[in-house]
Amino acid sequence: MPIEILMPALSPTMEEGTLAKWLVKEGDSVASGDVMCEIETDKATMEFEAVDEGVIGKIFVTEGTEAVKVNTAIAVLLEDGESADDISAAAPAAPTAETPEAPPEKSAEVKTEQTTAKAPGGTRVFASPLARRIAADKGLDLEQITGSGPHGRIVKADVENATAAPATASQPSSAPAEATAKPATAATGPSTETVLKMYEGRAFEEVKLDGMRKTIAARLTEAKQSIPHFYLRRDIKLDALLAFRGQLNKQLEPRGIKLSVNDFIIKACALALQQVPDANSVWAGDRTLKLKPSDVAVAVAIEGGLFTPVLKDAEMKSLSALSAEMKDLAARARDRKLAPHEYQGGSFAISNLGMFGIDNFDAVINPPHGAILAVGAGVKKPVVGKDGELGVATVMSVTLSVDHRVIDGALGAELLNAIKDNLEAPMTMLA
């Protein structure tokens, strides 16, 4: 039997992917290990290799089209002695509640007969993943819709132009009860249809959400709904750090190294997690995990979203090593070339918007982290010295967002004070 090539799970959080580019075409021979295509996941564009050898008999998913669920057939591989006649005339449908998906950790390929979708009435229904989602939102029965896509496949336009018909005992809805349209709530907000009606007659452009933006939306919603945030704020004087940085950069210039303020912030946070070890923890459902190394994540803005690459064992690394690693991770993040292990994990994160002129802000915790430090710009401000005299200092405002399930108020204050002390006495970070 022909072998279906399924959309793989290329990262633990991946639920769907987009075929960015096919590197083979129908009729091409492939061997195990050959790169067949590039797949855009929720965080990066990654290469996908063939598992078996054979001939590409049919490609179901056009590059650059809508996202495809993990374990949905994207192509068919013909083995020796097989021909295009052995391939089913219709493209396989996406996995639904009626057709359980193969677990992501198993092989990315299964036999054809395992993924044929059937509607509750017993007839086959072939529809794109997007068409199925729209049909579920509108309460439409896919069995009552005629598809205009290849081989009669139901596509987006078909369900958008259809109207819902009342379901009867002899005409069950193809969407499970929990997937049908629901009233808007405070958690989900108004539905797409409701918002579109609000702006009828106004000029606008619909911007399709890519995998990264969908993941960001889902994770941040989860974070704000499930994590009991509290916030601690401090002002940090940077004059000593700026002077020390200037001296170091002069010495490092022959080596082509230039330290940023952010490099010092990373080091200060890494050391603070060692100085306050109980705060170096993450939430794990029914327990917390207290980490031994300081694995610090740093938010990197890219077009359409952000990455949080993790600098592992940051407390052990020199400022110049942290600077070089951060530059490399940031560059590859902007090219979406990071591997999953490079942006997953860590117990603590840093989000710095100071370079954009932001004085202060509150960052959202990236689960399962215990805390995140929001860093504002260093600004010259009037300050009162220990002797009571008025002076001028470069002051940076920071806010520590803390998961109260992991870190209590006093512990969070101790961590933030340690970060402040490290930054205001930068030479001690080299000891």
N, C-alpha and C positions, 0 to 999 in steps of 0.2 A: 504493500500500500504506500502511496505517496506520503511524505513526512511534512507535516505542517511546521513552519517556522513561526514561533510565537513571540509576541512582544515580551522581552525579558524584563525582570526586575533587576535593574542595574545598581540600585541602592536600596537600603532598608526602608526608606520612606517613599519610594517610587510607587505610585498607583497607576500612572499612565505615562506614555511617552509620545513624542512626535518624531516621525521619520524625517530627519533633517536632510539626508542625502542617501540615495542608493548608489553603491559602488559596483553593483552587478545589474544585469538586465536578464530578462527572460531568455532562456537558451544558453546562458553561460554555465560553464562547469565550475564547481567549487570543491575545495578539499577542506578537511578539518583544519581550522586555524586561519583560514582565509577571512579577511575583513569584508563583510557583505554590505554594511551600511553604517551610517552615523545616526545615533538616536539622541534626541534632546530630552533629558530627564528633567526633574524638578529643579536641578541645580547645575547641570553641566551637559555638554555634548560629548558623548562617548562612542567609541567604536564597538561594533557587535560582530563577533566572529562566528563562522560556521562550526557546528559540532560534528556533522557527518559530511561525507562527500556525495556528490550527485550533480544534477542539473537543475537550475532554477526553472521550474515548470510554469509558475504563475506568480505574479506579484499582486497582492490584494490592496495594498495601501500605497497611495501616491505620495511622494515626498512633499513635505511642506503642508499637508492637509491637517485636519483637526486631530487632536490628541487621541491616542488609542489606549485602551485599558491593557494593563499587564495580562499576559496569557491569552490575548486575542491573536488570531492567525494574521500574519502580515505577508506571508508568501508560502509557496509549496515547493518542496525539494523532491525531484524524481530520482529514484535509484535505478540501478542497472536493469534493463528490460522493461522499464515503465515509460509511458508516453503521456502526452497531454490528454489523451482520451481517458486516462485513469483518474483525472481530476474532476471533482464534482463541478457541475455547470455553474453553481451559485457560490459566491464568496461566503465564507463562514461569518456568522454573526458574532458580535462581542459577547463575552460571558455575561450572563444575567443571573437573577436569583433562581431561575429555573434550571440553569446549567452551571453547576459549581465549577469554580476555577481550579486549575491545578496549582498546588502550593508554589510560591515563588522560588523556594530554595531547591526545587527539583529541576530536572533537565528542562531546557528552554524549548524542547521539541516533543510533540506527542503525535500519535497517529490521527488521521483525519476524522475518523468516525467519532472521536471523543468530544468534538467541539461543535457539532451541529446543533443549533438552537431550535427549540420548538415552543410555540405559543401554548397557553393552557388548553386550547381547543384541540391540540394535537397537530395542527398544520405548521409548516416551517415559516418562520418570519425572519427575514434578513434585513437588518437595519444598522446604520452606523451608530457608534456610541453616542454622538451628539444628538442624533435623531431620537434615540431611546430616552435620553435625559429630557429633551424638550417634550416628548410625548408624555413622560411621567409627570412633568410639571403641569401640563395642560389637561391631564386626565384622559388622554386619548388611548383608544384600543388599536394597537398596531395591526391587528388582523383586519381591521376595516379600512386600512390605508393602502392605496396602490403605490408601489415604489417606482420612481422614475430613474433610479440609478442603474448601474450595470447589473444585468441579470435580475432586474426587478427589485434591487435593493432599495430600501426606504432611506432617504437622505433628509437633510435639514429642511430643504424647501417643501418636501412633501408634508411634514408634520406642521410646519408653520402655516401652511395653507389649509390645513384640515380643521374641522370643528369637532368639539367633543360631542359624542352621542351618549345618551343615558344607558348605563350598563344594565343588562337583564340577566335572568338566570341562565338563558341559553347563549348569552353573549358576555362572558366574563371579561373583565379588563385584563390586559396583558401585563400591567404594572402591578407589583405587589402593593398591598395597602399602605405600607409605610413610605413608599416612593411617590405616591400620588400627591397632587398639589396640596399644600398646607397653607393655612392663613399665616400672614406675617406675624412675627413675634418680636419682642425686644431683642432677642438673641440673634435672629436671622435677618431682621430688617424687612423692608417691603420687597415684594417679589419683583422680578425683572419686568413683567407685564405692567405692574402697578407704576413702576418708575417710568417706563416708556410712555404710558398714558399721561403722566404728569407733564411730560415735556413735548407732547404733540404740538406741532407747529413751530417749534424752536429748532434752530440749526444746531446739530451736534454730530459728532463722529463716534461710532461704536468702536471701542478698542478691545479686541479679543484678548482674554487672559491666557498667558502662556503657563506652562507647568510651574515655573518659578513663582509667578505672582499668585497662582492658586495656592501653592504650598505656604507662601508667606501669609496670605489671608487666613488660611485654616489654622496655622500654628499660632499666629498672634491672637486670633479670636479665642483659641483654646487657652492661651496663656492668660489673657485678661479675665476670662470667665472662671478658670480653675485655680489660678495662683493668687493667694492672698498677698498682694503687694503692699509693702510700706516703704517709705522713702526717707533717707537721711542725707542732709546737705552740709557741705563744708566749703569754706573759701581757703584756697591754698596759695601762699606767696611763692612766686616763681623766680624771684631775682637771683637767688643763690644758684638755682638750677640753670638758669640762662647763662650766667657767667661761667659756671663749670662746663656747660656744654660748649661754649665758645672756645675755651681752652683745649678741651679734648678734640674738637673738630680741627683745630690748627695742627695738633699733633698727628691726627689721623689723615689729614689731607693727602700726604704723599702716598698713602695706601688706597686712595679713592673712596674713603669712607666718610659719610656725613651723617651724624646722629640727629634724629628729630626729637622733639619734645615727647612725641608719642612713644618712642623707644624707651625713654625714662619712665613713662607712665606704666608701660608693660612690665618693666623690671620692678618698679615699686609695688605693683599689685601682686606679682609673683612672690616677692619676698614677704609681703604682708600676709599672704595665705599660709606661709610657713610660720610666721610669727604668731598668727591666730589660727592654729590648725583646725579647730572645731568649725570654723567658717568655710573651710575648704571642702564643702559637701554638696551633694546633689540629692534631689528627691527621686525616690525609686518606688513609688506607689504605697507600699506598706512598710517602708523603712527608708533611711537615708544612707548614702554611701559616703564615707569620709575618705577622701583621696589623700594619698601621700605626696605625689608630685604636684607642682603647680602647672596645670595645663590651662593656659589662658587663651580664650577666643577673642578675636578682634574683628569688629564689623568693618567690611569693605564694601563701599557702594559701587555697584556696576549698573549698566544700562538695564532698566526694567526691574531692579531688585537689589539684593545684597547677599554677600557670603559672610560667614564668620569662620575663617580659617583658624585653626588651633595651633598655638605655639606650645609644644609639649616640653615638659621639664624646663620651663622658662626660668625658674629660680637658679638653675645650674649654669645658664648661658651668660656670656659676657654681653655688654651693651652692643658691641660691634656685631656679634653673632646674631643677636636678636634683630638688629637692624637689617642685616643681609637676608635673614630668613623671612622677615616680614615683607621686604620689598619683593622677594621671589613669589611668596604666596599671593600678595596683592596683584602682581602682574598676571599670574596664571588664573586668578579669580576673575579678573576683568576679561580674560579670554575664554572663560568657562572651561578651563583645563584642569581643575582640581579633581583629584580622586576623592571618593566619599570619606575615606579615613582621614583626609586632611581638613575636613570641615565638620566632622562629627566628634562629639565628646567634649572634654573640658568641664570645669566646674564653675567657671567665672568668665564674664565677658566684659569688653570695653567698647563703648561707642563714642567716638570723638567727632563732634560737629564744630569744634572750635575754629577749624580752618574755613568754615562757612560764615564766621562772624556771629555764631549763636552763643549768647552769654551763658544760658543754662537751659536744661530740659530734663524730662523724666523718660528714661528708656524702659522698654518692655522686656521682662526677663525671657530668655530663650530656654525653654524647658529642655532637659531637667536641671539646668544650672540653678545654683542657690542665690546668685546675685549678678547684677550688671552695673558697671560704673558709667554714667553719662558725663562726658567731659565737655566743658564749654571753653570759650576763648580766654586767653590771658589778656587782661585789660588793665591799664594803669588806673589806679584808684587811690583816693586819699585814705590813709590808714593812721591809726593812733598807735604809736610805739609803746614799748614797756615803760618808758619814762614819761609817758603822757603827752609827748610832743606829736604834732601832726606831721605826717610825711606822705610820700608817694611810693607805691609799690605796684608791681605787676601781679595781679590777683587772678586766679583761675577758679571758677565756680564748678564744683562737681556734685553730682547727686548719685547716691547708691540706692538702686532699687533692690529690695530684698524679699525673698520668699519666706514668709513668716512660719511656714511649716518646717523650714530647714534651719533658719537663723532667727533668733530672738533679737529684740531691740538692743539690749546691752551688748550682745555679741557683735551685732552689725556695727554699732558705734565703735567698738574696739577695732574692728577690721578697718573701718574708714579712717580712724585716727592713725593706725599704723601706715596706711597708704599716704596720708598727709605728712607724717613724720619722715618717711622715706624721701618724699619729693622735696621737702624743705631742707633736708640735710643730704644732698645727693651723693656726696663723697662716701657716706657710710654704705651705699649700695655696692661699692667696689671692694669692701672689706671681706 
